[in-house]
Amino acid sequence: MTARLRLLVTVRRLLTIAALVAAWCALWGSVSVANVASGLTVAIGAVVVAGGQPGAGHLRLVPLLHFVWLVAVDLVRSTFKVAWEILTPTDYTDEAIIAVDTETDARSHLLLLVVAITVTPGTAVVDTDPDTGRLYLHVLHAEDADEIVAHVKRLAALGCRALPVSECIPAGEGVS
């Protein structure tokens, strides 16, 4: 096997392709020959295009699972909070736009944060500044702003640990 082919076909890349195909089929709602074939095409294209240099960045499973768990908990909690606001006759909302400065300027992590925040009911990202890493959030309860800022910073830190790239690796830590 040539060095180039060996580089392209690694266990990590095969697992990435398998995970992307599974996600593709989940998005389409069924596993079929057409979905698997089109998912393979998209996954292989994504892996080849995004390939980068070996060892430049990789997926860390434990922080990623922690990130996904926190987002899932946020989904459940916020769904109940918004449902409570809708079902009760008194309006307890105090809407506001707050700014959250993240410690990363990695655009891939900002996108991850934007999706994780906006998918939860009651919050939405209304603007981002990729140059500074600042997010502007619409929240239903302004009195919770400090807690929300701390939570978003925690999600940002988990995103950086789960998907390390050179822009958000703390000095001296290196990619491992």
C-alpha positions as CSV (number, residue, x, y, z in Angstrom):
1,M,0.0,0.0,0.0
2,T,1.4,3.4,-0.9
3,A,2.0,6.0,1.9
4,R,-0.7,8.3,0.5
5,L,-3.3,5.5,0.5
6,R,-2.3,4.4,4.0
7,L,-2.7,8.0,5.1
8,L,-6.2,8.2,3.6
9,V,-7.4,4.8,5.0
10,T,-6.9,4.8,8.7
11,V,-9.1,3.4,11.4
12,R,-10.0,6.8,12.6
13,R,-11.1,7.9,9.2
14,L,-13.1,4.7,8.6
15,L,-14.9,5.3,12.0
16,T,-15.5,8.9,11.0
17,I,-17.0,7.8,7.7
18,A,-19.2,5.2,9.4
19,A,-20.4,7.8,11.9
20,L,-21.2,10.3,9.2
21,V,-23.1,7.7,7.2
22,A,-25.1,6.8,10.3
23,A,-25.9,10.5,10.9
24,W,-26.8,10.8,7.2
25,C,-29.3,7.9,7.5
26,A,-30.6,9.3,10.7
27,L,-31.3,12.6,9.1
28,W,-33.2,10.9,6.3
29,G,-35.0,8.8,8.8
30,S,-34.3,5.4,7.3
31,V,-31.5,3.0,6.4
32,S,-31.7,2.2,2.7
33,V,-29.3,1.3,-0.1
34,A,-29.8,4.8,-1.5
35,N,-29.2,6.5,1.8
36,V,-26.1,4.5,2.6
37,A,-24.7,5.1,-0.9
38,S,-25.3,8.8,-0.9
39,G,-24.1,9.0,2.8
40,L,-20.9,7.2,1.8
41,T,-20.4,9.7,-1.1
42,V,-20.9,12.7,1.1
43,A,-18.8,11.2,4.0
44,I,-15.9,10.2,1.9
45,G,-16.0,13.6,0.2
46,A,-16.0,15.4,3.6
47,V,-13.2,13.3,5.0
48,V,-11.0,13.8,1.9
49,V,-11.7,17.6,1.7
50,A,-11.4,18.2,5.4
51,G,-8.5,15.7,5.7
52,G,-5.8,18.2,6.9
53,Q,-2.5,17.1,8.3
54,P,-2.3,13.9,10.3
55,G,-2.3,14.6,14.0
56,A,-3.4,18.2,13.5
57,G,-6.7,17.6,15.3
58,H,-8.9,14.8,16.3
59,L,-12.0,13.9,18.1
60,R,-11.9,13.4,21.9
61,L,-14.8,11.2,22.8
62,V,-15.3,11.9,26.5
63,P,-15.6,15.7,26.2
64,L,-17.8,15.3,23.1
65,L,-20.2,13.0,25.0
66,H,-20.2,15.5,27.9
67,F,-21.0,18.3,25.5
68,V,-23.8,16.3,23.9
69,W,-25.1,15.4,27.4
70,L,-25.2,19.0,28.5
71,V,-27.0,20.0,25.3
72,A,-29.6,17.2,25.8
73,V,-30.2,18.3,29.4
74,D,-30.5,21.9,28.2
75,L,-33.1,20.7,25.6
76,V,-35.2,19.0,28.3
77,R,-34.9,21.8,30.9
78,S,-35.6,24.6,28.4
79,T,-38.6,22.8,26.9
80,F,-40.2,22.5,30.3
81,K,-39.4,26.2,31.1
82,V,-40.9,27.5,27.9
83,A,-43.9,25.2,28.2
84,W,-44.4,26.5,31.7
85,E,-44.2,30.1,30.4
86,I,-46.8,29.3,27.8
87,L,-49.2,27.4,30.1
88,T,-49.2,29.8,33.0
89,P,-51.3,33.0,32.8
90,T,-48.6,35.3,34.3
91,D,-45.7,36.3,32.0
92,Y,-42.5,36.0,34.0
93,T,-40.2,36.6,31.0
94,D,-37.7,39.5,31.0
95,E,-36.3,39.2,27.5
96,A,-32.8,40.6,26.8
97,I,-29.9,40.4,24.4
98,I,-26.7,39.5,26.1
99,A,-23.2,39.3,24.8
100,V,-21.0,36.2,25.6
101,D,-17.3,36.4,24.9
102,T,-15.9,33.0,24.3
103,E,-12.2,32.2,24.6
104,T,-11.9,30.8,21.1
105,D,-12.0,32.3,17.7
106,A,-12.2,29.0,16.0
107,R,-15.1,29.3,13.6
108,S,-15.9,25.6,13.7
109,H,-16.5,25.9,17.4
110,L,-18.6,29.0,17.1
111,L,-20.8,27.1,14.7
112,L,-21.1,24.2,17.2
113,L,-22.0,26.7,19.9
114,V,-24.6,28.5,17.7
115,V,-26.3,25.3,16.9
116,A,-26.2,24.0,20.5
117,I,-27.7,27.2,21.8
118,T,-30.2,27.9,19.2
119,V,-31.6,24.4,19.2
120,T,-32.8,24.9,22.8
121,P,-36.1,26.6,23.2
122,G,-36.0,30.0,24.8
123,T,-32.6,31.0,23.6
124,A,-31.3,32.1,20.2
125,V,-28.1,33.4,18.8
126,V,-28.9,36.6,17.0
127,D,-25.4,37.6,16.0
128,T,-21.8,36.4,16.2
129,D,-18.5,38.0,15.7
130,P,-16.1,35.3,14.5
131,D,-13.1,37.6,14.8
132,T,-13.5,38.1,18.6
133,G,-15.6,34.9,19.4
134,R,-18.4,37.0,20.8
135,L,-22.0,35.7,20.6
136,Y,-25.1,37.8,21.1
137,L,-27.9,35.8,22.6
138,H,-31.6,36.5,23.0
139,V,-32.8,35.1,26.3
140,L,-36.2,34.9,28.0
141,H,-34.9,35.6,31.5
142,A,-32.4,38.4,31.8
143,E,-32.0,37.7,35.5
144,D,-30.2,34.5,34.5
145,A,-27.7,36.2,32.3
146,D,-24.6,35.4,34.5
147,E,-25.6,31.7,34.7
148,I,-26.2,31.6,30.9
149,V,-22.8,33.3,30.2
150,A,-21.0,30.7,32.4
151,H,-22.9,27.9,30.8
152,V,-22.0,29.0,27.3
153,K,-18.4,29.4,28.3
154,R,-18.5,25.8,29.7
155,L,-19.9,24.6,26.4
156,A,-17.2,26.5,24.5
157,A,-14.5,24.9,26.6
158,L,-16.0,21.4,26.1
159,G,-16.2,22.0,22.3
160,C,-12.5,23.0,22.3
161,R,-11.6,19.9,24.3
162,A,-13.7,17.6,22.2
163,L,-12.6,18.9,18.8
164,P,-9.2,20.4,19.3
165,V,-7.8,22.8,16.7
166,S,-4.7,25.0,17.0
167,E,-6.8,28.2,17.5
168,C,-8.3,27.0,20.9
169,I,-5.6,24.8,22.4
170,P,-4.4,26.5,25.6
171,A,-0.7,27.4,25.4
172,G,1.6,24.6,26.4
173,E,-1.0,21.9,26.1
174,G,-0.4,20.8,22.5
175,V,-2.5,18.3,20.5
176,S,-2.5,14.8,21.9
